[in-house]
Amino acid sequence: MTSRQMVLGMQFSGGYGAEPGAWRLPGANLNSYTDMDQFVRYAQAAERGKVQLLFIADTPVLDMDLDHQAPHHMIDPMLLLTVLARETERIGLVTTASTTFSEPYNLARQFKALDVISHGRAGWNAVTTSDPAAAANFGATIPPRAEKYERAHEVIQIVQALWGSWEKDALLLDVENKRYADMDKIQPVNLQGKHVASRGPLPIPPSEQGQPVIFQAGGGSYGLEIAGRYASGVYANPYTVEDARAQREALRDAAKRAGRDPDEVKMLAGFMPTIAASRQAALERRRFLDEVVDLHQRVRYLGAMIGLPLGPGRLDEPLTAEQLADAVPSPHDPRSARALEVARQGWTLRDVIAHGVIDYHPVVAGTAADVADHMQEWFEAGACDGFSIALDGFHDGFDAFSDQVVPILQERGLFHEDYEGSTLRDHLGAPEQYGLDPRVTKPARS
């Protein structure tokens, strides 16, 4: 039994699953995109498995070709999480909101309201926006990278200051003395930055965890600084154990530089399992999921990954011995070595792709034990503090993970048996914070 245990988050993407073809899976509710009862069932299944949090990634844009694929993002993350807050008891509720096209007061009010409604289970994934189509939805263009992150620092600091604009004992509810609250303890923040400003205060008292938890999911040196200064949870996209270790160490170093304990920041590695009774059944499921994607384009992309001119004509044939001898994994794509490894096992090109070698997270298609083995290997190698799980299909995937994978992880001492507390901070082991963190932040200029 190990004393260190995983933190697990389950991703919500669209209404059906992480794979574009999830809406077509046998047994899927075709109305899942707009059916809140379905999301409640998924959330309750994750909570049954003692998963620490649900996570909604979001970009404010329609970025899918809906001819064959379902929407990738939710109809509205905050409204969905508000529904789930009323139908769950312990699981954390985290969603993305842009610092580029959102004002601090709106962000602060919405997330703190969710935190109060959920009794201290809310988290904000604070990210910048890079998609020009999303910017166009706000009648704007994407600012230069340095400017985006300069604004992000200001937004996060003002949001946190607004969260702390009520002192913890400001709410009196004193019927006898006719005093609802102590207005001397509810004060404006009066912060003015270069890009954003807010007077405050919020009209919302503290939650059971004080205020929401900050998450981060950006890359590069700018994103690392945001994570190191403010985040308690970080979503990362490493593809190998070695890359994951390097990212985690860089994150911990960034937290140290900001004056924080690096153990306060948990890195969750993205992971895409397909869980079935056998590896063959899992591969057949993924082949079915791939029927809505452009496999001809994927074959060409696979060729670029391993240095071969591949076309769609041989989709159902394996690579020849001559091709394998000439194949070289691209040094510019960390997925390439895995792609060539699978190809060398003699699979057809269709099946190489079905193994998930082009997906944006590592894929394991197999039994619950296969999935648990991957998670154990990465976790015990120090590659992550846990995982952000992107299930291929939701309608049966949440139950399979909670009922089949979680018990294996628990038996191996890698995952807790039950929630240790009632708030998201409890689940993450995140320290108490109310308002700005005095260790790392200087308020925006007032």
C-alpha positions in Angstrom: 0.0 0.0 0.0 1.4 3.4 -1.0 0.7 6.5 1.0 0.6 8.6 -2.2 -2.7 8.3 -4.1 -4.1 9.5 -7.4 -6.3 12.4 -8.0 -8.8 11.6 -10.8 -10.9 13.9 -12.9 -13.4 12.9 -15.5 -13.8 15.0 -18.6 -17.1 16.0 -20.1 -16.9 16.8 -23.8 -20.1 17.4 -25.7 -22.8 15.0 -24.6 -21.6 11.6 -25.8 -17.9 11.0 -25.3 -14.4 12.1 -26.2 -14.4 10.4 -29.6 -16.2 12.1 -32.5 -18.2 8.9 -33.2 -19.4 8.4 -29.6 -23.0 9.5 -30.5 -23.4 6.4 -32.7 -22.4 3.8 -30.1 -25.1 1.1 -29.5 -27.0 2.1 -26.4 -26.1 5.8 -26.5 -29.0 8.3 -25.9 -29.1 10.3 -29.1 -30.4 13.3 -27.1 -27.5 13.3 -24.7 -26.2 16.7 -25.9 -29.2 18.5 -24.4 -30.5 15.9 -21.9 -29.5 17.0 -18.4 -30.8 13.8 -16.9 -28.0 12.0 -18.8 -25.3 14.2 -17.4 -26.7 13.7 -13.9 -26.4 9.9 -14.3 -22.8 10.2 -15.5 -21.9 12.5 -12.7 -23.5 10.2 -10.1 -21.6 7.3 -11.6 -18.3 9.1 -11.2 -19.2 10.1 -7.7 -20.0 6.4 -6.9 -16.4 5.7 -8.0 -15.2 8.4 -5.5 -13.6 10.4 -8.4 -12.5 13.7 -7.1 -13.8 16.0 -9.8 -15.6 16.5 -13.1 -14.0 18.8 -15.7 -15.5 20.6 -18.6 -13.1 21.9 -21.2 -14.6 24.8 -23.2 -13.9 27.1 -26.0 -16.7 29.6 -26.9 -17.0 28.5 -30.5 -18.7 25.8 -32.7 -15.5 24.0 -33.9 -17.0 20.8 -35.3 -18.4 19.7 -38.7 -21.8 18.6 -37.5 -22.5 16.6 -40.7 -21.2 13.5 -39.1 -19.9 14.5 -35.6 -21.6 15.8 -32.5 -20.6 19.1 -30.9 -17.4 18.9 -28.9 -18.3 21.5 -26.2 -21.3 21.7 -23.9 -24.3 23.9 -24.5 -23.2 26.0 -21.5 -20.8 24.7 -18.8 -21.9 26.9 -15.9 -25.5 26.0 -16.3 -24.7 22.3 -16.6 -22.5 22.4 -13.5 -25.3 24.2 -11.6 -27.6 21.3 -12.5 -25.0 18.8 -11.3 -24.4 20.7 -8.1 -28.0 20.0 -7.1 -27.8 16.3 -8.0 -24.4 15.3 -6.5 -23.0 15.6 -3.0 -19.2 15.3 -3.0 -17.6 15.4 -6.4 -15.8 18.6 -7.5 -17.2 20.7 -10.4 -14.6 22.4 -12.6 -15.0 24.2 -15.9 -13.0 26.4 -18.2 -13.6 30.1 -18.7 -11.5 32.5 -20.7 -9.5 35.3 -19.2 -9.2 36.8 -22.7 -12.9 37.5 -23.4 -14.5 37.5 -19.9 -14.6 40.3 -17.4 -13.3 39.7 -13.9 -16.6 40.6 -12.1 -18.7 38.3 -14.2 -16.2 35.4 -13.7 -16.0 36.1 -10.0 -19.7 36.2 -9.5 -20.5 33.1 -11.6 -17.9 30.9 -10.0 -18.5 32.0 -6.5 -22.2 31.5 -6.9 -21.5 27.9 -8.2 -19.2 27.4 -5.2 -21.9 28.4 -2.7 -24.6 26.4 -4.6 -22.4 23.3 -4.5 -21.3 23.8 -0.9 -17.6 24.4 -1.8 -17.0 22.1 -4.8 -16.3 24.6 -7.6 -13.1 25.1 -9.6 -12.2 27.5 -12.4 -9.9 26.5 -15.2 -8.4 29.9 -16.0 -7.1 29.9 -19.5 -6.4 32.3 -22.4 -8.1 31.9 -25.8 -6.2 31.2 -29.0 -8.9 30.4 -31.5 -9.5 33.3 -34.0 -13.0 31.9 -34.6 -13.8 32.2 -30.9 -12.4 35.7 -30.8 -14.7 36.6 -33.7 -17.7 35.6 -31.6 -16.8 38.6 -29.4 -16.1 40.9 -32.3 -12.4 40.8 -31.5 -9.1 39.3 -32.6 -6.6 37.3 -30.6 -4.2 39.7 -28.8 -0.4 39.0 -28.9 0.6 36.2 -26.5 2.4 38.4 -24.0 -0.6 40.7 -23.8 -3.0 37.8 -23.4 -1.1 36.5 -20.4 -0.6 40.0 -18.9 -4.3 40.3 -18.9 -4.7 36.8 -17.5 -2.7 37.7 -14.4 -4.8 40.8 -13.9 -8.1 38.9 -14.3 -7.1 36.1 -11.9 -5.9 38.5 -9.3 -9.0 40.7 -9.5 -11.3 37.6 -9.4 -9.6 36.3 -6.3 -9.8 39.7 -4.6 -13.5 39.9 -5.4 -13.9 36.4 -4.0 -12.5 37.7 -0.7 -14.5 40.9 -0.7 -16.6 39.6 2.2 -14.7 38.9 5.3 -15.5 35.3 6.5 -17.7 36.5 9.4 -19.5 39.3 7.6 -22.7 37.4 7.3 -24.5 37.8 10.7 -28.1 36.6 10.2 -28.9 38.2 13.6 -32.7 38.3 13.8 -32.8 39.7 17.3 -30.7 42.7 16.5 -32.1 43.1 13.0 -28.6 42.8 11.4 -28.3 40.7 8.2 -24.6 41.4 7.7 -21.8 43.6 8.8 -21.2 46.1 6.0 -17.9 47.1 7.5 -16.7 43.7 6.6 -18.0 43.8 3.0 -15.7 46.2 1.1 -15.0 47.2 -2.5 -11.7 45.9 -3.9 -11.1 49.0 -6.2 -8.5 47.3 -8.4 -7.4 48.9 -11.7 -5.0 47.1 -14.1 -3.7 47.9 -17.5 -6.4 45.7 -19.2 -9.2 45.1 -16.6 -10.6 46.6 -13.5 -13.4 46.2 -10.9 -14.8 48.0 -8.0 -16.6 45.2 -6.1 -17.7 43.9 -3.8 -19.5 40.7 -4.8 -23.0 40.1 -3.3 -21.9 36.6 -2.2 -20.6 35.3 1.1 -17.9 32.6 1.5 -18.6 28.9 0.7 -17.6 26.0 2.8 -14.2 26.0 1.1 -14.0 29.8 1.2 -13.7 30.4 -2.6 -13.3 28.3 -5.8 -10.1 26.5 -6.6 -8.0 27.7 -9.6 -7.0 25.2 -12.3 -4.9 25.8 -15.4 -4.4 24.1 -18.8 -2.1 26.3 -20.9 1.3 25.4 -22.2 4.6 27.2 -22.6 6.5 29.5 -20.3 3.5 31.9 -19.9 1.1 29.1 -19.0 3.6 27.6 -16.6 3.9 30.9 -14.7 0.1 31.1 -14.4 0.0 27.6 -13.1 2.9 28.0 -10.7 1.5 31.2 -9.1 -2.2 30.4 -8.9 -3.3 26.8 -9.7 -4.0 23.9 -7.5 -4.7 21.6 -10.4 -3.1 21.5 -13.9 -4.3 19.7 -16.9 -1.4 18.4 -19.0 -1.1 16.6 -22.3 2.1 14.6 -22.2 2.4 11.6 -24.4 5.3 9.7 -22.8 6.4 9.1 -19.3 9.6 11.0 -19.9 7.8 14.0 -21.2 5.3 13.8 -18.3 8.0 13.7 -15.7 9.7 16.8 -17.3 6.4 18.7 -17.4 5.6 17.8 -13.8 9.1 18.9 -12.6 8.8 22.2 -14.5 5.4 22.8 -12.9 6.8 22.1 -9.4 9.8 24.4 -10.1 7.4 27.1 -11.1 5.4 26.8 -7.9 8.7 27.0 -5.9 9.7 30.1 -7.7 6.3 31.7 -6.8 6.9 31.0 -3.1 4.5 28.0 -2.9 4.9 24.4 -1.8 5.1 22.4 -5.0 3.0 19.6 -3.4 0.1 22.1 -3.6 -0.1 21.8 -7.3 -1.4 18.5 -8.8 -0.7 17.7 -12.4 -3.4 15.6 -14.1 -2.2 13.8 -17.2 -4.7 13.4 -20.0 -5.7 9.7 -20.7 -8.2 8.2 -23.1 -9.2 4.6 -22.2 -11.5 2.3 -24.1 -12.8 -0.3 -21.6 -14.1 -3.6 -22.9 -14.2 -7.3 -22.0 -11.1 -8.0 -24.1 -8.5 -6.2 -26.1 -10.1 -7.4 -29.3 -13.5 -6.1 -28.3 -12.0 -2.7 -27.4 -10.3 -2.5 -30.8 -13.5 -3.3 -32.6 -15.2 -0.6 -30.6 -12.6 1.9 -31.6 -12.9 0.9 -35.3 -16.6 1.6 -35.0 -15.9 5.0 -33.5 -13.5 5.8 -36.3 -16.2 5.4 -39.0 -17.2 9.1 -38.7 -13.6 10.5 -39.1 -11.7 11.0 -42.3 -9.5 7.9 -42.3 -7.9 8.9 -45.6 -6.6 12.0 -44.0 -5.5 10.1 -41.0 -3.5 7.6 -43.1 -1.7 10.5 -44.7 -1.0 11.9 -41.3 0.2 8.6 -40.0 2.6 8.5 -42.9 4.0 11.9 -42.0 4.5 10.6 -38.4 6.6 7.7 -39.4 8.3 9.1 -42.5 6.4 7.2 -45.2 4.2 8.3 -48.1 1.0 6.5 -47.2 -2.2 6.6 -49.1 -5.7 5.3 -48.4 -5.5 2.5 -50.9 -4.0 0.1 -48.4 -6.0 1.0 -45.4 -6.8 -2.7 -44.7 -3.3 -4.0 -45.1 -0.3 -3.8 -42.8 3.0 -2.1 -43.7 5.4 -4.2 -45.8 8.7 -5.3 -44.5 10.4 -2.8 -46.8 8.2 0.1 -45.5 8.9 -0.9 -41.9 12.6 -0.9 -42.6 12.4 2.6 -44.0 10.0 4.0 -41.3 11.4 6.6 -38.9 9.4 8.2 -36.1 9.2 12.0 -36.4 11.2 13.9 -33.8 8.6 16.6 -33.9 5.6 14.5 -32.8 5.9 12.6 -29.4 3.2 10.2 -30.6 5.3 8.9 -33.5 7.3 6.3 -31.7 4.1 4.7 -30.3 2.6 4.7 -33.8 5.6 2.9 -35.3 5.6 0.4 -32.4 2.0 -0.5 -33.1 2.6 -0.7 -36.9 5.5 -3.1 -36.3 3.1 -5.5 -34.5 1.6 -6.3 -37.9 -1.8 -4.5 -37.6 -3.5 -3.0 -40.7 -3.3 0.7 -41.1 -7.0 0.9 -40.1 -6.2 -0.9 -36.8 -3.0 1.1 -36.2 -5.2 4.2 -36.2 -7.8 2.4 -34.1 -5.2 1.9 -31.4 -5.4 5.7 -30.9 -1.9 6.6 -32.1 -3.2 10.0 -33.5 -5.4 10.9 -30.5 -4.4 13.9 -28.4 -3.9 11.8 -25.2 -2.4 8.4 -24.7 -5.0 5.7 -25.5 -5.3 2.2 -23.9 -7.9 0.0 -25.6 -8.4 -3.1 -23.5 -9.7 -4.5 -20.3 -10.1 -2.7 -17.0 -6.8 -4.2 -15.8 -5.0 -2.9 -18.9 -6.3 0.6 -18.2 -5.3 0.3 -14.5 -1.8 -1.0 -15.5 -1.2 2.1 -17.6 -2.3 4.4 -14.8 -0.2 2.6 -12.3 2.9 2.7 -14.5 2.7 6.5 -15.0 1.8 7.3 -11.4 4.5 5.2 -9.8 7.0 6.6 -12.3 6.3 10.1 -11.0 4.9 11.2 -14.3 1.7 12.8 -12.8 -0.3 13.2 -9.6 -3.3 11.7 -11.3 -5.3 11.7 -14.5 -7.8 13.6 -16.5 -9.9 10.8 -18.0 -11.5 11.3 -21.4 -13.8 8.3 -21.9 -14.5 7.3 -25.4 -18.2 7.0 -24.8 -20.1 8.3 -21.8 -23.3 6.1 -21.8 -21.4 3.0 -20.7 -17.9 4.4 -20.0 -18.6 6.1 -16.7 -20.1 2.9 -15.2 -17.3 0.8 -16.6 -14.6 3.1 -15.1 -16.2 3.4 -11.7 -17.3 -0.2 -11.4 -14.3 -2.0 -13.1 -11.2 0.2 -13.1 -11.6 2.0 -9.7 -11.8 -1.2 -7.7 -8.5 -2.4 -9.2 -6.8 0.9 -8.4 -8.2 0.7 -4.8 -7.0 -2.9 -4.4 -3.5 -1.8 -5.5 -3.5 1.0 -3.0 -3.3 3.7 -5.7 -6.7 5.4 -5.1 -8.7 6.3 -2.1 -11.6 4.2 -0.7 -13.8 7.2 0.0 -13.8 11.0 0.0 -11.7 12.4 2.9 -13.7 15.6 3.0 -16.7 17.5 1.4 -15.0 20.3 -0.6 -12.9 20.3 -3.7 -10.0 21.7 -1.6 -10.3 18.7 0.6 -10.2 16.3 -2.4 -7.0 18.0 -3.8 -5.3 18.5 -0.5 -5.2 22.2 -1.5 -4.5 24.7 1.3 -7.0 27.2 2.6 -7.2 30.4 0.6 -9.5 33.4 0.8 -9.0 36.3 -1.5 -5.5 36.8 -2.9 -2.7 34.5 -1.9 -0.3 36.9 -0.1 2.7 34.7 -0.9 2.6 35.1 -4.6 0.5 38.0 -5.8 0.8 41.7 -5.9 -2.7 43.3 -6.6 -3.3 44.9 -9.9 -2.5 48.6 -9.7 -5.1 50.6 -7.7 
